[in-house]
Every structure is written in C-alpha cells, then in structure tokens.
Amino acid sequence: MSVFADLVQRLADLLQPLFGTSAAAAAIVLFTAFVRLLVHPLSRASARGQKARTELQPKIAELRKKHAKNPEKLQRAVLELHAEEKVSPLAGCLPGLFQLPAFFLLYHLFSNTTIGGEANELLSHQLFAAPLGERWADALGDGGVLGGAGLVYLGLFVVVACVAAFNYRRTKRMMAAQPAAPVPVVDGQPVPGMGAMSRVMPFMSFFTLFTVAVVPLAAALYVVTSTTWSAVERAALYR
C-alpha cells in the first residue's frame, strides 16, 4: 500500500499548482478515470453481451411457451441457449468486480493514520474544506450540514442523486422493453426472493448515497467519479 500512497502523493504534487490543497482529490479523480479506461474494454464486451441477450429474447419467449408448465426445464433450456450462443449472463458483473480492488485500496489508504510505519501525509489533504480521510459524520460534527465540509458532501450527494435518477429511469425503460426473465429454480422450486430483487434493481443506484456517507471522503470521491463515468459510458454504449 505504501507504493500506492507514494503514487497518489506524487500525482498530487504534480497537480498542486493547478488545484492547491485539493490536488490529492484531483489525483483521485484522475486515478479513477485511469481505472475506468482500463476497465472500458470489459464494459464494451458487457454491452455487446447485453445486446446479444436482447436478441435472444424471441427464442426465450418460444422456450417459455414450450416449457410453461415446467419451470426447472425452462431454466435449463435457457442456460443451454446461452451456452449455445456463447452469451454469458454474468458478463455484466465483470466491470464492477475489477474496480473493487481500486476502491478498497483508496478506502484503506485514507483510513490508516500510518503507512509503512510513518505518518500518512495524505490525510492532510482536503477537497475544499473537507479532509479526504474523514466521513460525513465528521463533517456533521464540525460545522453541521451547512458547514464547509458539510457543503462538500451536500454537493456530492446532489451529483449522486442526479446520476441515480438518470440510472433509475434508464433501467426502468430497459426492463420494460424486455420480457421478464424466467425465475431460477432449484430442485423444482423457484429461488425465493428473485422476484423482489428484480423490483428493487432499478433503485440500486440510490444505494450509492449510503456508500458516500459512510466511507472516507477519498473513497467516496472514487465512487462518485466512477458512477458518473459509468452512467455516461452506459448511455453511450447502450443507445
């Protein structure tokens, strides 16, 4: 982690003439953009997979009619169809999974007061009036919602809420345009909770508000940047 800390610090030093005390925050935004560029080929593959799955919907509809009275056989036939067409139903998860290490690196980097036995100098950096190592609860205790740090978080919450609303409308449109997928079954019985999960799915983006509120500001900044990038990227890839 000390190597990563040194990388962030060096990048912040390069950006300091432009961003002043917010140079480390700018470095995190650039680091996030770099990670997203690395993951972009997976996002493109995921988009192609989604389009391929959409093209399979007529065949799936036929299978649904054919096996209407046998959910287990329907599920098996759908999986076989995906395998035959070389379409992975899990491909859409890969971009998110590959970003987790970067998020946890930032989380731990700005949660530790020492790195390699020395004081963590990155904790002295801020985004405007909000220290990168503190959380929303710290901002509320130091000036309240309308204090300097509180206003920084308020701005982040507004960005996240706007992105979440955009993703919500887009997800609802996509779900309305596609026939409902068959419910997975195990031993002849539908997997409990799958119906509720499909209803909750459009609201998943709003859970980012909770993440931003409870993690260190540096990690929250990564989440806000990444989710905003993702919304723009998906709008371009799935148009």
Salt bridges, closest charged atoms under 4 A:
ASP6 OD2 - ARG10 NE 2.82
GLU85 OE2 - LYS59 NZ 3.22
GLU233 OE1 - ARG36 NH2 2.97
GLU233 OE2 - HIS40 ND1 2.57
